[in-house]
Each structure stands twice: as structure tokens, then as C-alpha cells.
């Protein structure tokens, strides 16, 4: 799934949840999506193009 692996801290850059930071928890190779957990109650799937590695 590109440059991402489970445990990476990423920032959303697409139109959904832009600017939020979360952790990669699953790579769905069949759909080409990355599941990112933002907090204890929020997670969402993103394409690799909607994410970048977070650098504080």
C-alpha cells in the first residue's frame, strides 16, 4: 500500500477530515484503502493519495 505501514502516524490531506492526524491500523489491498484511527471513537478509510506521513 505505497509508503504506509501499520503503526505509521499520518495526516489527512484530502477533502475528508483535512489536517487531522491519526494512526494506520489496517491496509486494505483489495480496495486500495488505508484505515486510519483518529481517536478512540473515530476511524475512516482513505486512499494513499489523501494521506502523508506526519512530521511534527
DSSP file (Angstrom, degrees, kcal/mol; ACC not computed):
  #  RESIDUE AA STRUCTURE BP1 BP2  ACC     N-H-->O    O-->H-N    N-H-->O    O-->H-N    TCO  KAPPA ALPHA  PHI   PSI    X-CA   Y-CA   Z-CA
    1    1 A X    >         0   0    0      0, 0.0     3,-1.5     0, 0.0     2,-0.1   0.000 360.0 360.0 360.0  58.9    0.0    0.0    0.0
    2    2 A X  T 3   -     0   0    0      1,-0.2     0, 0.0     3,-0.0     0, 0.0  -0.379 360.0 -23.4  66.9-135.5    2.5    2.5   -1.1
    3    3 A X  T 3  S+     0   0    0     -2,-0.1     2,-0.3    45,-0.1    -1,-0.2   0.342 110.7 101.4 -93.9   5.4    4.7    4.0    1.6
    4    4 A X    <   +     0   0    0     -3,-1.5     2,-0.3     4,-0.0    44,-0.0  -0.673  42.3 175.7 -99.3 147.5    2.4    3.3    4.5
    5    5 A X    >   -     0   0    0     -2,-0.3     3,-2.1    21,-0.0    19,-0.3  -0.959  44.9 -77.3-140.5 159.8    2.5    0.5    7.1
    6    6 A X  T 3  S+     0   0    0     -2,-0.3    19,-0.2     1,-0.3     3,-0.1  -0.323 117.9  29.8 -58.3 133.2    0.5   -0.3   10.2
    7    7 A X  T 3  S+     0   0    0     17,-2.7    -1,-0.3     1,-0.4    18,-0.1   0.205  85.0 135.9 100.3 -14.2    1.5    1.9   13.1
    8    8 A X    <   -     0   0    0     -3,-2.1    16,-2.5    16,-0.1     2,-0.6  -0.387  54.5-130.4 -65.2 142.8    2.5    4.9   10.9
    9    9 A X  E     +A   23   0A   0     14,-0.2    45,-2.6    45,-0.2     2,-0.3  -0.871  37.4 179.4 -93.3 123.5    1.3    8.3   12.1
   10   10 A X  E     -AB  22  53A   0     12,-2.6    12,-2.5    -2,-0.6     2,-0.4  -0.847  25.2-140.0-127.5 158.9   -0.3   10.1    9.2
   11   11 A X  E     -AB  21  52A   0     41,-3.0    41,-1.7    -2,-0.3     2,-0.3  -0.962  25.8-121.0-118.3 138.1   -2.0   13.4    8.4
   12   12 A X  E     + B   0  51A   0      8,-2.4     7,-2.7    -2,-0.4    39,-0.2  -0.603  32.5 169.9 -79.2 133.7   -5.1   13.7    6.2
   13   13 A X        +     0   0    0     37,-3.4    38,-0.2    -2,-0.3    -1,-0.1   0.436  49.7  85.9-121.9  -5.7   -4.6   15.9    3.1
   14   14 A X  S    S-     0   0    0     36,-1.1     4,-0.1     2,-0.3     5,-0.0   0.098  98.5 -81.9 -82.7-161.2   -7.8   15.1    1.1
   15   15 A X  S    S+     0   0    0      2,-0.1     2,-0.5     3,-0.1     3,-0.3   0.664 108.1  75.9 -81.6 -17.2  -11.2   16.7    1.3
   16   16 A X  S    S-     0   0    0      1,-0.2    -2,-0.3    34,-0.0    -3,-0.0  -0.857 117.2 -15.5-101.0 125.7  -12.3   14.5    4.3
   17   17 A X  S >  S-     0   0    0     -2,-0.5     3,-2.1     1,-0.2    -5,-0.3   0.792  84.8-163.6  59.0  32.4  -11.0   15.3    7.8
   18   18 A X  T 3   +     0   0    0     -3,-0.3    -5,-0.2     1,-0.3    -1,-0.2  -0.181  67.8  14.8 -52.4 131.4   -8.3   17.5    6.3
   19   19 A X  T 3  S+     0   0    0     -7,-2.7    -1,-0.3     1,-0.3    -6,-0.1   0.145  91.6 129.6  91.3 -19.3   -5.5   18.3    8.8
   20   20 A X    <   -     0   0    0     -3,-2.1    -8,-2.4    -9,-0.1     2,-0.4  -0.311  48.3-142.4 -66.7 153.9   -6.4   15.5   11.3
   21   21 A X  E     +A   11   0A   0    -10,-0.2     2,-0.3    17,-0.1   -10,-0.2  -0.951  31.1 148.2-119.7 138.4   -3.7   13.2   12.5
   22   22 A X  E     -A   10   0A   0    -12,-2.5   -12,-2.6    -2,-0.4     2,-0.4  -0.858  41.2 -93.7-153.3-172.3   -4.1    9.5   13.1
   23   23 A X  E     -AC   9  37A   0     14,-2.5    14,-2.8    -2,-0.3     2,-0.4  -0.943  32.9-118.6-119.4 133.9   -2.5    6.1   13.1
   24   24 A X  E     + C   0  36A   0    -16,-2.5   -17,-2.7    -2,-0.4    12,-0.2  -0.559  37.9 166.2 -69.1 125.2   -2.7    3.5   10.3
   25   25 A X  E     +     0   0A   0     10,-2.9     2,-0.3    -2,-0.4    11,-0.2   0.545  60.4  17.0-118.2 -13.6   -4.4    0.4   11.7
   26   26 A X  E     - C   0  35A   0      9,-1.2     9,-2.9   -21,-0.1     2,-0.5  -0.966  54.7-149.2-160.7 142.0   -5.2   -1.6    8.5
   27   27 A X  E     - C   0  34A   0     -2,-0.3     2,-1.0     7,-0.2     7,-0.2  -0.968  11.2-161.4-114.0 116.3   -4.2   -1.8    4.8
   28   28 A X  E  >> + C   0  33A   0      5,-2.7     5,-1.9    -2,-0.5     4,-1.5  -0.767  12.5 176.6 -99.6  89.5   -7.0   -3.0    2.5
   29   29 A X  T  45S+     0   0    0     -2,-1.0    -1,-0.2     1,-0.2     5,-0.0   0.828  75.8  59.8 -64.1 -33.3   -5.0   -4.0   -0.6
   30   30 A X  T  45S+     0   0    0      1,-0.2    -1,-0.2    -3,-0.1    -2,-0.1   0.883 118.4  28.6 -64.0 -38.2   -8.2   -5.2   -2.4
   31   31 A X  T  45S-     0   0    0     -3,-0.4    -1,-0.2     2,-0.1    -2,-0.2   0.520 105.1-122.5 -99.6  -7.8   -9.8   -1.8   -2.2
   32   32 A X  T  <5 +     0   0    0     -4,-1.5    16,-0.5     1,-0.2     2,-0.3   0.870  67.6 131.7  68.7  36.6   -6.6    0.3   -2.3
   33   33 A X  E   < -C   28   0A   0     -5,-1.9    -5,-2.7    14,-0.2     2,-0.5  -0.857  50.1-144.5-124.7 156.9   -7.6    2.0    1.0
   34   34 A X  E     -CD  27  46A   0     12,-3.3    12,-2.4    -2,-0.3     2,-0.6  -0.983  15.8-140.9-119.5 125.8   -5.8    2.7    4.3
   35   35 A X  E     -CD  26  45A   0     -9,-2.9   -10,-2.9    -2,-0.5    -9,-1.2  -0.788  22.1-170.1 -90.0 124.2   -7.8    2.6    7.6
   36   36 A X  E     -CD  24  44A   0      8,-2.9     8,-2.1    -2,-0.6     2,-0.6  -0.956  14.2-148.6-119.6 129.0   -6.7    5.4    9.9
   37   37 A X  E     +CD  23  43A   0    -14,-2.8   -14,-2.5    -2,-0.5     6,-0.3  -0.859  15.2 178.6 -96.6 123.3   -7.8    5.7   13.6
   38   38 A X        -     0   0    0      4,-2.6     2,-0.3    -2,-0.6     5,-0.2   0.857  66.0 -22.7 -92.0 -42.9   -8.0    9.3   14.7
   39   39 A X  S    S-     0   0    0      3,-1.6     3,-0.5   -16,-0.1    -1,-0.3  -0.847  86.7 -68.0-152.2-170.5   -9.2    8.7   18.3
   40   40 A X  S    S+     0   0    0     -2,-0.3     3,-0.1     1,-0.2    -3,-0.0   0.727 132.3  27.4 -61.7 -22.1  -10.9    6.1   20.4
   41   41 A X  S    S+     0   0    0      1,-0.1     2,-0.5    -4,-0.0    -1,-0.2   0.483 110.9  72.1-117.7  -5.8  -14.2    6.6   18.5
   42   42 A X        +     0   0    0     -3,-0.5    -4,-2.6     2,-0.0    -3,-1.6  -0.950  44.9 144.4-125.1 126.7  -13.2    7.8   15.1
   43   43 A X  E     +D   37   0A   0     -2,-0.5     2,-0.3    -6,-0.3    -6,-0.2  -0.978  15.2 177.6-149.9 155.7  -11.6    5.9   12.2
   44   44 A X  E     -D   36   0A   0     -8,-2.1    -8,-2.9    -2,-0.3     2,-0.3  -0.990  29.7-109.4-156.4 156.2  -12.0    6.2    8.4
   45   45 A X  E     +D   35   0A   0     -2,-0.3     2,-0.3   -10,-0.2   -10,-0.2  -0.733  36.7 178.1 -90.4 140.7  -10.7    4.7    5.2
   46   46 A X  E     -D   34   0A   0    -12,-2.4   -12,-3.3    -2,-0.3     2,-0.2  -0.955  30.2-115.5-135.7 154.5   -8.5    6.9    2.9
   47   47 A X    >   -     0   0    0     -2,-0.3     3,-1.9   -14,-0.2   -14,-0.2  -0.579  37.2-110.2 -80.8 156.7   -6.7    6.4   -0.3
   48   48 A X  G >  S+     0   0    0    -16,-0.5     3,-1.4     1,-0.3    -1,-0.1   0.818 118.2  62.6 -58.3 -29.6   -2.9    6.7   -0.1
   49   49 A X  G 3  S+     0   0    0      1,-0.3    -1,-0.3     3,-0.0     0, 0.0   0.644  97.6  57.4 -70.0 -14.3   -3.1   10.0   -2.1
   50   50 A X  G <  S+     0   0    0     -3,-1.9   -37,-3.4   -37,-0.1   -36,-1.1   0.319 104.2  63.9 -95.6   6.4   -5.2   11.5    0.8
   51   51 A X  E <   -B   12   0A   0     -3,-1.4     2,-0.3   -39,-0.2   -39,-0.2  -0.913  53.3-176.3-131.4 154.3   -2.5   10.9    3.4
   52   52 A X  E     -B   11   0A   0    -41,-1.7   -41,-3.0    -2,-0.3     2,-0.2  -0.982  42.4 -92.7-142.4 153.3    1.0   11.9    4.2
   53   53 A X  E     -B   10   0A   0     -2,-0.3     2,-0.4   -43,-0.2   -43,-0.3  -0.465  48.5-119.2 -63.4 131.6    3.4   10.8    6.9
   54   54 A X        -     0   0    0    -45,-2.6     2,-0.4    -2,-0.2   -45,-0.2  -0.595  31.4-177.8 -79.8 130.3    3.0   13.2    9.8
   55   55 A X              0   0    0     -2,-0.4   -45,-0.0     1,-0.1    -2,-0.0  -0.930 360.0 360.0-128.6 106.9    6.1   15.2   10.8
   56   56 A X              0   0    0     -2,-0.4    -1,-0.1     0, 0.0    -2,-0.0   0.501 360.0 360.0 -63.8 360.0    5.6   17.4   13.9
